[in-house]
Amino acid sequence: MTTLGAVLLPQLPPERMRDVAQAADEAGLPELWLWEDCFLTSGVAAASAALAWTRQVRVGVGLLPAPLRNVALTAMEVATLHRLFPGRVHIGVGHGVQDWMAQVGARAESPMTLLREYVTALRALLAGERVTVHGRYVRLDRVALDWPPAAPAPVHVGAVGPRTLHLAGEVADGAILTGGTTPAQVSAARDRVLRGREAAGRADPPRITVYLHAATGPDAAARMAAEQARWGYPGGDDDRTVTGDAAEIAAQVRRWARAGADSVVLQPTPDDPDPEGFVRFVAQDVRALLD
């Protein structure tokens, strides 16, 4: 069965996070996802706080931009989260927005090479291995974590293009697809990831997570129209966004699930007036129609 989640957008001031995270936890939301977007909030700092404020919700970070972060530091932070909050952490890494990476002097000449080296090293470190690598971007000399995760720590890759989707299948534990991915594109993406699995000789199933733009409430249509314009989507495109009551949104979630999404994470509009109410709506109203 597809897992349901919601996004706590980084446009929300950090001091608002506690109320939203606790509302999600108390309502029984399975997954709450955070982002590390430049130059808003830190994904790891926000995740550690959200996990400490809650008791059961699983917290995902999607994505951590690989060019911005030394892989050993990321491994240390992710391992710490897994040791402190076992079974409640999902981590995704990606290329990062290239314009933002250029702003901070971290843009890679070959993002694909960097991501392959990065994910391979990160998974090895989290598995407790001692890693030596002399890559184009990742260089480690006998690095091992003193406190690796006590259980497997999956690493997901944010992917849009076919090469990155194939790479996710080869070297990662799953793929995270951006908001605006249509059901047809989810199906095609899953196929690309599975081809990567086959090429790498792996039999373990990948986890496909997709963000889905969603809005509810009396002004939902107007807010979603503004969101569609911001992203350049055709107006009223129900293959990229969803609006309406719980029944309408649940019906659309099923479409994305049938297309191959293992986890559908509903992404509110940045101007949603009640983010606490949104996570409660997803956890209680929409989820009740899916169980």
C-alpha positions in Angstrom: 0.0 0.0 0.0 1.2 3.5 -0.9 2.5 5.6 2.1 1.0 9.0 2.5 3.0 12.1 3.6 3.1 15.9 3.6 5.7 18.5 3.0 6.7 21.1 5.6 7.8 23.8 3.2 11.0 25.8 4.0 9.1 29.0 3.2 7.6 28.6 6.6 9.7 30.5 9.3 11.7 28.0 11.4 9.9 29.1 14.6 6.6 27.7 13.1 8.0 24.2 12.5 7.4 22.9 15.9 3.6 23.4 15.8 3.4 21.8 12.3 5.5 18.8 13.2 3.6 18.2 16.4 0.2 18.5 14.6 1.4 15.9 12.0 2.6 13.6 14.8 -0.6 13.9 16.8 -2.8 13.4 13.8 -0.9 10.2 12.8 0.7 11.4 9.6 3.1 8.6 8.4 5.7 10.9 6.9 6.7 14.5 7.1 9.2 15.7 4.5 11.5 18.8 4.8 13.7 20.4 2.2 17.1 22.0 2.2 16.5 24.8 -0.3 19.0 27.6 -0.6 18.9 29.9 1.3 16.0 29.0 3.6 16.5 26.3 6.2 19.0 23.6 6.9 17.6 20.1 6.2 19.5 18.3 8.9 18.9 20.9 11.6 15.2 21.1 10.8 14.9 17.3 10.7 16.7 16.8 14.1 14.3 19.3 15.7 11.2 17.8 14.1 12.3 14.3 15.2 12.9 15.5 18.8 9.6 17.3 19.0 7.6 14.2 17.9 7.3 10.6 18.8 6.2 8.5 15.8 6.1 10.4 12.5 8.9 9.5 10.1 10.9 12.6 8.9 12.4 12.8 5.4 14.9 15.3 4.0 14.6 15.7 0.3 16.9 16.9 -0.8 20.4 17.5 0.6 22.4 19.1 -2.3 25.5 17.0 -2.8 27.7 19.8 -4.2 27.1 21.9 -1.0 28.1 19.2 1.5 31.3 17.2 2.1 30.2 13.5 2.0 31.9 12.7 5.3 30.0 15.4 7.1 26.7 14.3 5.6 27.4 10.7 6.7 28.2 11.9 10.2 24.9 13.9 10.4 22.7 11.2 8.9 24.2 8.5 11.1 23.6 10.7 14.1 19.9 11.1 13.2 19.6 7.3 12.7 21.2 6.5 16.0 19.0 9.1 17.9 15.8 8.3 16.1 16.0 4.7 14.7 13.5 3.8 12.0 12.2 7.3 11.6 14.6 8.9 9.1 14.5 9.2 5.3 17.3 11.0 3.5 17.6 12.0 -0.1 20.5 13.7 -1.9 20.6 15.3 -5.3 22.4 17.6 -7.8 21.2 20.8 -6.1 19.8 23.7 -8.1 22.7 24.6 -10.3 22.2 28.3 -10.1 22.3 28.1 -6.3 25.3 25.9 -6.4 27.1 28.5 -8.6 26.1 31.3 -6.1 28.1 29.6 -3.4 31.0 28.4 -5.6 30.0 24.8 -5.4 28.7 24.1 -8.9 30.3 20.9 -10.3 31.4 20.6 -13.9 30.0 17.1 -14.1 27.0 16.8 -11.7 26.4 13.2 -12.7 30.0 12.1 -11.8 29.7 13.9 -8.5 26.4 12.3 -7.6 27.6 8.8 -8.5 30.7 9.2 -6.4 28.8 10.8 -3.6 26.0 8.3 -3.2 28.4 5.4 -3.5 30.6 6.7 -0.7 27.7 7.9 1.5 26.1 4.4 1.4 29.4 2.7 2.2 30.1 5.0 5.1 26.6 4.5 6.5 27.1 0.8 6.2 30.0 1.0 8.6 32.7 0.5 5.9 36.2 2.1 6.0 36.3 4.0 2.7 39.2 5.1 0.6 38.3 6.7 -2.7 40.2 9.0 -5.1 37.4 10.2 -7.4 37.0 13.3 -9.5 35.1 15.0 -6.7 35.0 12.7 -3.7 38.3 11.9 -2.0 38.4 9.9 1.3 41.4 8.3 2.9 40.5 5.4 5.2 37.4 7.2 6.5 35.0 5.3 8.8 32.3 6.4 11.1 32.8 5.6 14.8 29.0 5.5 15.2 27.4 4.2 12.0 23.7 3.5 12.0 22.8 0.4 13.9 20.4 -0.7 11.1 20.4 -0.1 7.3 20.1 3.6 6.5 18.6 4.0 3.0 19.8 6.8 0.7 17.4 8.1 -1.9 18.3 10.2 -5.0 16.3 13.2 -6.3 15.9 12.6 -10.0 14.2 14.2 -13.0 16.1 13.3 -16.1 16.6 9.7 -17.5 20.3 9.5 -16.6 19.8 10.5 -13.0 16.8 8.1 -12.7 19.0 5.3 -14.1 21.7 6.3 -11.6 19.2 6.1 -8.7 18.5 2.6 -9.7 22.1 1.7 -9.9 23.5 3.2 -6.7 20.7 4.3 -4.4 17.8 2.8 -2.5 15.1 4.8 -4.2 14.2 7.9 -6.2 12.4 11.1 -5.2 10.4 12.7 -8.0 9.6 16.4 -7.9 6.2 18.0 -7.7 4.6 18.3 -11.1 5.5 14.7 -12.1 2.5 13.3 -13.9 1.3 9.7 -13.4 2.6 8.8 -16.8 6.0 10.3 -15.9 6.0 8.3 -12.6 5.5 5.1 -14.5 8.3 6.0 -17.0 10.6 7.0 -14.1 10.0 3.8 -12.3 10.9 1.9 -15.4 14.1 3.9 -15.7 15.0 3.2 -12.1 14.4 -0.5 -12.6 16.6 -0.6 -15.6 19.3 0.9 -13.5 18.8 -1.8 -10.9 19.1 -4.5 -13.6 22.2 -2.9 -15.0 23.8 -3.0 -11.6 22.7 -6.6 -10.9 20.6 -5.6 -8.0 17.4 -7.4 -6.9 16.2 -5.2 -4.0 13.1 -3.2 -5.0 13.6 0.6 -5.2 11.3 3.0 -3.3 9.7 5.7 -5.5 8.6 8.8 -3.7 6.7 11.6 -5.5 5.7 15.1 -4.4 2.2 16.1 -5.4 1.1 19.7 -5.4 -2.2 19.9 -3.4 -4.6 22.5 -2.0 -7.8 22.3 -0.1 -10.2 24.8 1.5 -12.4 27.6 0.1 -9.6 29.4 -1.7 -7.8 26.3 -3.0 -8.5 26.9 -6.6 -7.1 30.4 -6.6 -4.0 29.4 -4.6 -3.4 26.5 -7.0 -3.8 28.6 -10.1 -1.1 30.9 -8.7 1.1 27.9 -8.1 0.5 26.5 -11.6 1.5 29.9 -13.0 4.6 30.0 -10.8 5.8 26.6 -12.2 4.6 27.2 -15.7 1.9 24.4 -15.6 -1.2 24.7 -17.8 -4.1 26.0 -15.9 -6.4 23.3 -14.5 -3.8 20.6 -15.2 -5.0 17.7 -13.0 -2.1 15.6 -14.1 0.3 17.8 -12.2 -1.7 19.3 -9.3 -4.8 18.4 -7.2 -7.4 20.5 -5.4 -10.6 19.7 -3.7 -11.9 17.9 -0.7 -10.5 14.7 0.9 -12.4 12.4 -1.5 -11.1 14.3 -4.6 -7.5 14.3 -3.4 -7.6 10.7 -2.3 -8.9 9.7 -5.7 -5.9 11.5 -7.3 -3.4 10.0 -4.9 -4.6 6.5 -6.0 -3.8 7.5 -9.6 -0.2 8.3 -8.7 0.0 5.1 -6.6 -1.2 3.0 -9.6 1.4 4.6 -11.7 4.1 3.3 -9.4 4.6 5.6 -6.5 5.4 3.8 -3.2 5.0 7.1 -1.3 2.9 10.1 -2.3 3.8 13.3 -0.4 1.3 16.1 -0.7 2.9 19.5 -1.1 0.9 22.5 0.0 1.1 25.9 -1.7 3.6 28.2 0.0 0.8 30.6 0.9 -1.3 28.0 2.6 -2.9 29.9 5.5 -3.0 26.9 7.8 -0.1 24.5 7.5 -1.0 22.7 10.8 -4.5 22.2 9.3 -3.0 20.9 6.1 -1.0 18.1 7.8 -4.1 17.2 9.9 -6.2 17.0 6.7 -3.7 14.7 5.0 -3.2 12.5 8.0 -6.9 12.1 9.0 -9.2 13.0 6.2 -7.3 11.8 3.1 -5.6 8.9 4.7 -9.0 7.6 6.1 -10.2 7.2 2.5 -7.0 5.3 1.4 -6.8 2.8 4.3 
